[in-house]
Amino acid sequence: MELAKSLHVSKQCISNWENDNILPSVEMLVKIAKFFGVSTDALLGLENAKTVSVEGLTDAQIDHIKLFIDDLRGDRREL
């Protein structure tokens, strides 16, 4: 319901996409990706990379997260 309302389409339209009866347009695919906060590649199953949202964090906080990830990987490169 929430997706249909946000995209200004019917529940039937969403159901048709889910059941592979029809495909969303490219423009609608972009809107769906934005709604879920993912890339269009992720929606299409082309992206296997895992992501972490850093929205709302400061640059310093993001740098700390990068250092932590590098440490977990054993990568000691400087930012």
C-alpha positions in Angstrom: 0.0 0.0 0.0 2.7 2.4 1.0 4.8 1.8 -2.2 1.7 2.2 -4.4 0.7 5.4 -2.6 4.2 6.8 -2.9 4.5 6.0 -6.6 0.9 7.1 -7.3 0.0 3.7 -8.8 -2.6 1.1 -7.9 -2.1 -1.9 -5.7 -3.0 -3.9 -8.8 0.0 -2.4 -10.6 2.4 -3.3 -7.8 0.9 -6.8 -7.8 1.5 -7.1 -11.5 5.1 -6.2 -11.0 5.5 -8.7 -8.2 4.0 -11.5 -10.2 6.0 -10.7 -13.4 2.9 -9.9 -15.3 4.3 -6.6 -16.4 7.6 -4.7 -15.9 7.8 -1.2 -14.5 9.1 1.5 -16.8 12.7 2.7 -16.5 11.4 5.9 -14.9 9.3 3.9 -12.4 12.3 1.6 -11.7 14.3 4.7 -10.6 11.4 5.8 -8.3 11.2 2.3 -6.8 15.0 2.3 -6.1 14.7 5.7 -4.5 11.8 4.5 -2.3 13.8 1.5 -1.0 17.1 3.4 -0.8 18.9 1.0 -3.2 20.4 1.2 -6.6 18.6 0.2 -9.7 21.3 -2.5 -10.2 20.4 -3.9 -6.8 16.7 -4.0 -7.8 17.6 -5.8 -11.1 19.8 -8.3 -9.3 23.0 -7.0 -10.9 24.7 -5.7 -7.8 26.0 -8.1 -5.1 27.7 -5.4 -3.0 26.5 -4.8 0.5 26.0 -1.2 1.5 25.8 0.7 4.7 23.9 4.0 4.9 26.0 6.8 6.4 23.2 9.4 5.9 23.1 11.9 8.7 26.7 11.2 9.9 29.5 13.8 9.9 32.5 13.4 7.7 34.6 12.6 10.8 32.1 9.8 11.7 32.3 8.4 8.2 36.1 8.5 8.3 36.0 6.5 11.6 33.7 3.9 10.0 36.0 3.6 7.0 39.0 3.0 9.3 37.0 0.4 11.2 36.2 -1.4 8.0 39.8 -1.2 6.7 40.9 -2.6 10.1 38.5 -5.6 9.8 39.8 -6.3 6.3 43.4 -6.0 7.6 43.9 -3.1 5.3 46.1 -0.4 6.9 45.9 2.2 4.1 45.5 5.8 5.0 42.3 7.6 4.0 
